[in-house]
Amino acid sequence: MEHQRRANRGVIPEEVQRKARKENTLQITCLLLSIAVIIGIYSMISTATDRFSWKLDLTEGQVFRLTDTTKSVLSELNDTVTFTYCNDRSAADTNLKEVLSRYAAASPKIDVSYVDLDANPAMVEEYGQKDIPLSSDGILVTCGIQSRFISWSELYEMRTATSGDENQSYSITGLKAETMLTSAIVAVSEQDCPGVAFTAGHSEDDSETLRNLVANSNYEVSQVVLGVDELNENVEAIIIAGAKRDFSEAELEILDAFMDRGGNLCIFRDPEINSLPNLDGYLADWGISVTDQIVLEPQQQMDSPLNIIPNFGVSMINVYFSEHSTYLVLPECRALELSNANASITNAVLRSTSASYAKEFSSMSSLTQSAEDASGPFTVAATGERSFTNGNGENDTQYVFATACTGFYQERYLKTESLGNADLVLQVLSQMTDNEVTLNIPTKNLTADSLSLTRTTIILFGAFFVVLLPLSLLLIGLWVFLKRRHS
């Protein structure tokens, strides 16, 4: 009754006030504890995310996801490899910082650190004395006493454009960080790195893209002028890419001496050069003859009968392609003839289809098939192999690979991921050098494809998001309000 009288007079009993204060205190305490727990969980997740890279890569093409090739290389590491990013962590390139975190999460043998070069001039001087110039936002890769520095510009693919006033502009189109970092890991960790030498002095047409492909695929690349430069001891294969002038007999003797001790040879013969008697004769000694016939395909082609899509022959080089569904494009290619000369065993690596035809290069005036044209199939890439006794007194095999086509290793074809042109180069070198680590890691595309919308589509999107959706939410809210009011 006393409580009732106090309530009627508007006086809240002290007991009720204490109970209300106690409930309010408990609610505030629970709220603060909930906030603390949420902050703690968030901090733990953030720390684990940074440490173990527990992140979803939702970028188009999964730019930051490490390939199986890189994971395989990391699994073989015995010693710790350190990535030193040459800048303060807070100022580091966001893309590169993410890539480095992925490497650290993928292997306990990868250590990542950040060093501001302006605050550490002694480090710049130390590596400068080793002929390793450091620059801001580059990455220094070290393992033991071995070091390799990758500048920021080498970690990205750039496109250069020249305007009418001859000013050049640059735009970033791709991320090459994984390609360059994995290659550097292999180099500094002293994993097997066979040497490949490109010849020079004969107006060779070896594209920069081809050189970079080989150099970034666990091979030590060099350039040699036969008779002038000494071949490095680790060179296991020589590449003659698109020579436009013939080799001298003295040069071929040097090449012969290299082959006598178990070397290997790749010849990418320029199809537009009519005759290279000495080089063609050397190939013929291995059972591979370059004909005067240009191969054309009426159907199995890309954009032109000259750009043939060959079939794979029976060769160990093609084991990879039997497991990976892909195709090659050989633009403007001469036919080859094979024979088992001088104890060589020849194999057709690539062949045209039975529907193909060939025209004499010297008299070709049209791409249209005529009655005089030879009928396919034709061999367009081949190997010649011989047995020899290696330095350990064991029987081994050496190879000569030849194709009368130079267009297939140009940038347009090597950098197209849907084509197997780059894989062919690497499989040939892998067969020759027994190199199991081939690092054909594609550049990650950073250019976004544009989305084209018609006027009708724009109106429909606008009507839905600007009119229908807000109006629907408003009506639902009004309905809920009225329902509660009448309940």
Phi, psi and omega in degrees: 000322179297317178297322181294318180295318179297320179295320180295328178276359179082016180259122180274127181299147180301325180298318179292321179298317179297319180296319179294318179297321180296318179294319179297318179298318180295320179295317179295319179297316179297320179297315180296320178296320179297317179297318180297318179296317180298316179297319179296315179297319179297319179296318179296316180295319180297317179296316179294323179297315179292322184284316187251003178054048176279075183227149174268128178270098182264010178289153179296126181080005180050069186301323188263355181287129180284140180284165177297330178299313179296317180298325178293318179296316181296326181291340181270356184291133175255329181247157181288133175251130183253129171260118177249110179277125187275067173183165176293145184302321182293336181256006184289152176300127185299317181297314183291325178297321178294318179298316180298322179295327178293319178296315182297324180286333184280339182208135176288350179274001179254126179242132182243131176223162180235131182227125176279115184295327179295329180270354181226065181296335180296325179293319178298317180293320181300312182281336174297324177291341177264013183060036175237087181287124179268148178218158184299139178069010171274172182235124177266123181251122183228149174209111185064235179265359181271138181219148172214133180251135179241117181287163183301319183293334179284344182272353179234156172262127184249149172244128182257133178232138179249124180275177183299329180271018176067019174275136181263138175237151183237142175224142180276125181246339184206160178251116181257012188303315182295318179303310185288320183290318180294321176298320179293323178300314180299319183293313186279338180273006174060033169289158184308130183223087181296155179265140175231126182249130174265132179284155177221166177101003181229031183055043180298151181243054178272112185291154177298327179297320178294315179299315181296322178301313181291315182296326181271011183239037175071039174230143175269110187266137176220169177238139185221136169258108184302131182093346179245312181259146176278140176283132176298149183296333183272002180290120179250345180214141175247137178246123173254104188249104172068039178297131180257350176236148187287161176271145178281165178296325179295320179294321180292331176294321176295318178297320179296320179296321177297318180290326181298332179265018172098017179288172179231157187222133172246127177237116172257095188283130178291118184289343183270355176268119187301310186210133170233081191307314183291312181293316179297324178293323179296318177297319181298328177296339177263008176087013181239116181247134179270123181269177178266012187260129174267131185270136178231148180239126179286333185231310183279078188210174176233105174072337183205148176301338179285333182270081188278148173251102188280164171269156180272135178271184179274101182205148178297334178299330186270003177301319179302316184287338176287339180259345180234114183288109179202174178217161181247161172233126177245103179275126179054091188228136176271154177280150178244150174243137186246145174208155178268078183264144174052046177066017177272142173252119183256148178222139175279115179277318179228139179225149174282172181280169179291343179275355182287163177219164184226143178241148176293122185300320185293338183236013183288125180236350182210152177270352181285138181292138179231171184294334183280347185288142176289150182258147182278182007279161180233148173280128182242350173207139187210163172236148168241135183227148178222154176270147176210166178260118183281182184297340179268006180076016181256152176287134181219174182235137175242156189229149164239124176251138181217141168212138179269062182206130178244344182291335186292339180256017174283162188306319184304323185267323181291330185264002176273110188296333182285348179261155180258019182299316179295321179297325179298313179303313184290325179290325176297312180294323179297319178295322182286322189253001184056033181270110184277342181262101175246122190257059178277076182262117184291150174292135180278126184287129179250359180272130180273136176287136181286147180251114182269127179239135176282166180298320179298318179296320180297317179297318180295316178299316180297317180297322182288308187280333184264328185248297189296312183296309177299320180296320178298315179297321179296316180295319178298317178297319179294320179296317178297319181297313181294322180296318180291326182291325182270355181273000000 
